[in-house]
Amino acid sequence: MFQIKNTLLEINGETLINVPDINIENGRTIGLIGPNGSGKSTLLHYIKSHSGATDDIITLIPQLKDTGLEKSGGETTKLYLKEAFKRPAGVILLDEPTTHLDENNTNWLYQQLTGINAAMIIVSHDRDFLDKTVDEIWAVEDKTLNIYPGNYTKYKEIKANHLKQQQSEYKKYRQEKAHLEEAVENKSRQADRANRVYDKAKGKYITKETPYFNKMQQRLHKVSKGIESRLNQLEEKEKPFEEKAVRFHNEQVQSLGKKTILRMENETLSAGSRTILKDISFYITAGDKVSITGPNGSGKTTFLSRLYEKHKDTSLKIGYFYQKLESLDTTLSIIENIMNTSRYSETAVRTMLARLNIKRDDVYKTVNVTSGGERVKVQLIKLLTADHQVLLLDEPTDFLDINTVEAFEEMLTAYPGTIVLVSHDKRFRETVTDRSFRIKAARLKEEITVTERDAETDSLMIIENKISEVVGRLSISPTPALEKEFDELIKRKKQLQK
C-alpha cells in the first residue's frame, strides 16, 4: 500500500493540482490524464521526491529521454523501458511510455506491464493502451485530481452520463423557471384588471373601488408574490458547457469529383544503397482518408515525404505536417500566423483553437513564447484552415494531451478533404480513416479485414465493393496497374463463387 496525503501542488504561488488523500494498492494500475500543462509530470516527480523511498521502491520513467543517444525515438524509449524493468520496484511511474513506439513495441510494453507485480501510474494519451492496462483513472479537471473507477472507456461513459444528467437538470430548471415566470406575469395581469369592469352605458372598462373587487385584487397580488417567492428560491442551474461544432468548406474538394489525385506506380524508394520500399503502387481518390502503418524504421515517413515531393508542384493543393516542420513566423501572434493563410473567419479559427485549448487572449501570444505543444496545435489549425485539398499528416498527435487528440480527431473526421495519415495511435487511425495500407518487408499493401463470421459471403462482398471502386477509378484515369488489379479481383471473385 502506498499513500499520497492531501497535497496542494503550486507553481509561483498559483495552484496547479489539488490532490486529495489517496491510497494506492499493490498491483493497482492507474491512468493519469489531463490537459498539457495541467501538472501530470509534476505530480509524478512529486510522488517520486516526496515519498522518502529509494529507487528500489519507486521507479520513474520520464517523458523526456536522453536525446544524445544515437538511436531513434522508438529505440530510445524502449531502451529506457528495458533498463527500468530490470530494477524491481513496488511503484512504477511511467510518463508517456508509448511515445514513438510502433504497434508491435506497444504490444511488447503491454506484455511487460502485465507481468509486473507493482502499483503503476501511467501518463498516456494513447486511449487504446489505457483501456488495456489501467483499472482506475486519475483525471486532472479544473485543477483538482478526480478519481474514476475502470479504464479510459469507462471514464468516458461516466463523463457522458454526468453531462447527460446535467443537461436534463438544466432543461428541467429552464422549464420550471419559464413556468413560474409566466404564472407571475399572469397573476399580476389578473390583479391589475381585478377591479376593472365593463360599463355598457359608457361602452368602456372602468375602475370600480368596492370592497369585493379590492379584496379580489389583493388576493391575486398575494398569489403573485407567493409564486415570485418560489421563483426566487428556485435553485439556479448553470448551462452545461458544450463544445462548438467545427464546420468546413467543401467547394475545393467538390471540384475534384472522384478523380484519382494521388498516385505512385511501380516506384522504388532508397536511402543510399538500401532499398526502403519497392514496387509501390498507390492510388488515392479525392475524399479518401487513408492510414499508413508499419514498424518503426519501415519507411512510413520516407513514403509520405516522397508522396509530397511528387505532387507538390501539381495543381493539387497539399498541406504537409511533420514533427520538424517550422512553418510559423515566430514574430507574429498565434492568430496572425493562422489568419495569413486562412479561408475562414477569425471567429471560426478561434473556435478551432479553443477546441485545442488555446483560448481567449492566448491567441494573441507571439509564437516565440509558446511551448512546443502549442506550436504543434497552431500548425495543425493552420493546415486545416488553409486552402488545401489534401492533408499529409506524419504523427500529428505526438505530445498532444488526450483531450486535444480527441478534439483534433473530431475535426479530421468532419474534414471533407483527402487525408493520408501516419500515426502510432491505433484508435486515432481507426476513427479518422477508412482505408489502411501497411508496410511489411519493404512492400506497401492495402489491408482488407475479413471477419470470421460467414467468411465466404463477407469476402465476396469485399471483393465486389473493391471491383466497383476500381471500375470507377478506371473510368476516370485508367492505368496498367489498375487494369492488372481489376483482372486479379475478377479472378478472386470467380474463385470465391466456386
N, C-alpha and C positions, 0 to 999 in steps of 0.2 A: 504494500500500500504506500503510495506517495501522495503528499498533501501540498496544495497551494493555499496559503492563507489569504484572507481578504486583502487585496492589494490594489493600489492606485498607481498605474504607470503614467509618468508625466515626462514631457519634454519642454524645457524652458518655461516651466510653470503651467503649461497647458496640458489638460487631461488627454491621454492617449487611449488607455483602456482601463475601465473599472472591472477588476477581476474579483468575483465572489469566492467564498471558501469552496474548494474543490478537492475531492478525494479521487485519486487515480488508482484503480485496482490493478493488481498484477494481471498481465495478459490482455489488458484493455487496449484497443486501438482507436485513436481519436483523430478526426479530421478537423484541422483548424482552417477556417475560411474567413474572408473579409476583403474589402477593397484594398487596392495598392495604397500603401502609406498609412494603413489603419493600425499598424503595430504588431503584426503577426510575428515577424522575425525578432522584433524587440522582446516580445513575450517569451519566445524560445530561449533567447540569450539570458533573460531574467531568470527563468527556471533553472538554467544551467549554472549561473553565477551565484544565485541566492539559495541554492539547495543545501550548500555545505557538504555536498557529496563529491567524491572523486570520480575520475573518468570511468572507473570500473562499475560505477553505479549509474551515471548518466553520460550518454554519448550524444554529441550534437554534430550532425552532418549539415554544414552550412550551404546556403544557396550559391554564394559566390565562391567558385573554386579557384585554385591557383592557375591563372592563365599562362604562367611561364612554362608549363609543361608542353612539350612538343606533341600534343595529341589533339584529336578533335574534341568538340564539346561533349559528345556522347561517350567517347573513350575516357575523358577526364571524369565525368560524372560516375561512370561505372567503377573506375579505379578508386575513387573516394568511398563509394559504397562498399566495395570489397574489403578495403582496409578497415572500415568502421565495423563491419560484421565479424572481423577476426577477434575483436575485443568484446568479451561477454559483458552485458550491462543489464541493469534492472529497468532502465528507462532509456528509450532511444528517441531523439528529436530529429526529424527529417524535414528540411526546408526545401521545398520544390525538388524532390528526388528524381522526378521523371523528366526534368529539363534536358532536352537534346536526345533523350533515349528514343530509339525506334520501337516499333511494336514488339519485336522479339525480346529486346532488352527490358522493356517494361514488364513483359510477362515473366522474364527472369527475376526481376526485382520482386514481383508479387510472390513468386515461389519462395524466394529467400525470406520474405517477411512472414509467410505462413509457417515457416519452420523455426521462428524465433519466439522463445517464451519470455517476452518482456512487454512492459507497457510502452506504447508508442504514440507520439503526437506527430501527425503528418500535415505539413502545409502543402497544399497542391491545388492547381486549377484544373487538373485532369479529373473530370467527373466520373468517367468510367473506372478509373483507378480507385477513386474514393469509394465508389459503390462496391468494388470487390474487396476492399481491405478494411474499412472502418466500421465500427459498430456504435459510434457516437460522434456527433458534430458539435464543435465549438464555433459559434459564429460571432464575429465582431460586428455589432449592429449599434449604431448611434453611440459609439464609444463605450459600449458595455459588452462583456462577454456573456452570451446566452448559450445555454446547453440544450441540445435536442437529441432524443434517442434515435438510433438507427443510422443508416448510411445517408449518402447525399440525396438520393431519390426520395427517401422517406422525409428528409428535411424539407425538400421542395413541396411535398404533399402537405406537410404541416403548415408551411407558409401559405400555400394556396388556400387551404381550408380556413386559415386565420383571416386572409384577405376577403374570402367569400363571406365569412361571418361579419366582418367589419362593414362590408358593402350592404349586407342585409340589415344590420343595425342602423346604418346611416339612412337607408331607404325608409325604414320604419320611423325614424326620428323626423325626417323631412315630411312624411305623410301626416304624422301626428301634429307637427308644428303648423302645417298648412291647414289642417282641420280646425285646430284651436284658433288660429288667426282669423279664419273665415267665420267661426262661431262668434268671436268677439265683435267682428265687424257687423254681423247680422243682428246681434243683440243690441249693439249701440245704435244701429239704424232704427230698430224697432222702438227703442227707448225714446229716441228723438221724435218719432212720429206718434207716440202713445197718446198724447193729449191733443192730437190734431184730428178733426173730424170734417166730413164734407157737408157744407151748408148748401142745400138745394136752392134755397131762395137766392143766395148770393152767387151760386154757381162756382164756388171755390172752397179750398180747405181753410179752416180757421182753427186757432188755438183755443182750447177750452180749459180754463183753470177751474177744475172741480176736484173735490177730494178723491173721487173714483179714478179719474184719469191721472191725477198726480201720483196716487198710490201705485197704479199700474206702471207708470214711468219709473218710479223709484225701485220697484221690484225688478224691472228689466235692467236698470243700471247696476243693481246689486248682482244679478246673474252674470252680466258682462264683466264686472270686476272679478267675480269668482273664477270665470274662465280665463281672464287675463292673468290672475294669480297662478293658475295651473300652467299657463304658458311660460311664465317667468321661472317657475320651478322645474320646468322640463329640462332634463339633463342634456346639455349640448353635446352633439357628436360631430367630430371633425370628419370631413370628407376623406376617405382613404386615398392615398396617393396612387395615381395610375400613370405609367409612362405613356408619353405621346407616341402614337404610331408614326413611323417614317415612311413617306410615300415618295417614290422615284418617278422621274420622267421616263418614258419609253420610246420616244419618237426615233432616236438614233438606232435603237435596237430593231424596231419595226421595219426600218428602211432596209435592213439586211434580209428580211424574209427568213427562209430556211436554207440559206446558202451554206456551203462548206467554207468556213472562213479561216480555219487554221489547218494546215496540212504539212506532213513530213512524209516523204516517200522513199523507202529503202535507204535511209540515211544512216551513217555510222559516226558516232562521236568518240573522239580520242583525246587523251591528255599525254603528249609526248608519244612514247611507243606503246602506251597502254590503251587498249580499246575499252571504253566505258559502256557504250551501247552500240549495238549493231542491228542493221536491217530494220530500222524504225519505220513503221507505217502508222501514221496518226492522223485521224480526220475528225474535226470537230465542227458541228454546225452551229449557226447563230442561236443563242439562247441556252446552249448546253452548259451544265455545271458538272465539272469533272474533277476527280481527285487523282493524284499520282502518289502511289505508295511504294515502299521498298525499304530494305535495311539501310542503316547508316552507311554512307560511302558508296551506295549503289548507283548514284548518278542523277538523283532527282533534281538537285539544284542545277547541275550542268545541263540537263534536258530543258528545264524551264528557261534558263539563260539563252540556250540555242533557239528555242521557240520564239523568244522575244527578238533576238538579233535577226532572225529570218523574216519576221513580219513587221518590224518597227518602221521601215521605210515604205510600207504599202499604204493604201488609203485607209486601212483599218486603224481605228483609234484605240491604242492599247495602253493600259496602266499597269505598271510592274512594281511589285513590292518585294523587297528582300531586306534582311536584317541590317546590312551595312549601308542601306540607302540613306543618302543625305540630300533630300530634295527641298529642304526648308531654308528660308532666309532667316538666319538667327537674329538679325537686327529688327525684324518685324514681329508683330504680335501674332498669337495663335490665329485669331480671326482674320487678320490681314493676309497671312500666308494662304489660308483656305479660300478666301473670297477672291484672291488674284486669279484663280482658275475655276471658280465655282459656277455652275449653271443654276444654282439655287439661291434663294433669298437668304439674307443673314439670319432671319428667324428660323428657317429650315435648318441651316447649318448649326445654329446654336442648339436646336433640338437634338440633332445628331451628336454633338459634342457632349450635351448633358447626359445622353444615354451612356456615354463612355466616362461619365463622372468628371467632366470638365465643365463647370457650371459658373453662372453669374460672372463676376469680374475676372475670374480666372482666364476667360477668353482673351483678355487684354494683356496678359503677361507676354513679354517678349520671349521668343523661343530660347534665347541663350540662358534663361534662368529656369527652364523646365527640366524635369527629370527625363531619364531615358525612356521610361514607360510612357510618359506624357507625349514625347516626340513620336513614338510609335503610333499612338492614338491619333495624333494630328495628321500624320502621314496617311493613315488609313482613311480618315474622313476626307482628306484632300483628294484621294483617289476616287472615293465613292461619289463625290460631288462634281468632279471634273467631267469634261466631255469625252467619256470613254465608252467604247462598245464591248471591250474585253478587259478583264482583270486577271493578271497572273500574280498569284499570291504565294510566296515562299515562307512558310512558318509564321503567319501573321499573328498568332496568339501567344508566342513565346513571351514570358514575363508579364502577360496581362492577367489581372485577377479574374476570379471565376465569374463575377457579376458582369465584368466587361466582356468576357468571352461570350457569354450568353446574349448580351445586347448586340454585339457585333455579328454573332451567328444569326440573330433575327433579321438584321439589316441585309445580310448577304442572301438570306432566304427570299426576301422581298425584292432584291435587286434584279432588274429584268435582263441585264446583260449576260454575256458569256463569262464563266469563271473557270480557270484552271488552278487548282489548289494543291499545294504540298503542305501536309500537316501531320504531326505525330499524334494529334488529338483525335482518337477514333470517333468519339461521339460528335465532335465538331464536323468531321468529314461526312459522317453519315447523315447529319441533319442538313448540311448545306448542299451536298452534291447528290446527283442521281446516277452517275456513271463512275466507274473506278478502273484505273489502269495500274498494274503492278509491275515493278522492275524486278526481274529474277534472272540470274545467270546472264546478265548483260542483254536481256531481251525485255521489251515493253509489250505486255499483253493486257487486253481488256479482261476484267474479271466478270464472269457471269455466274451468279449464285443460283443454284438449283436446289429447291427444298426436297427433302426425302419423301414427303407426302405425295403420293401419286406421281412419282418421279418422271415417268414416261410422258404423261399428259403435260406436266409443267415444263419439261424440256422442250416439247413440241411447241408449246405456246411461246416460250422464249425465242426459239428459232424463228417462228413465224413473225414475231414482233421485230426481230433483228432483220429479217428479209425485207419487211416493209420499210424499215429505216434506210437500209442500203439502197433499195429501189428509189426512194425519194432522193437520196444523195446522187445516185447515178443519173436521174433525170435532170439534175441541176448542173452537176460537174463530174462527168464520167472520167474515170482514170483506170489504167490497167490493174492497179491494186484493188480498187473497188470491184471491178469485174471478177477478179480472182476470188475475192471474199464472197461475192454473190454465188459463184459456182460452188464453193465449198459449203455454204449454208444450204443450198438446194440439195447437195449430196447428203448432208447430215439429216435434213428433213426426211428424205426418202428412206434412209436407214432406220430412223425412228418409226416411220409409218409401217415398215415391215415387221 
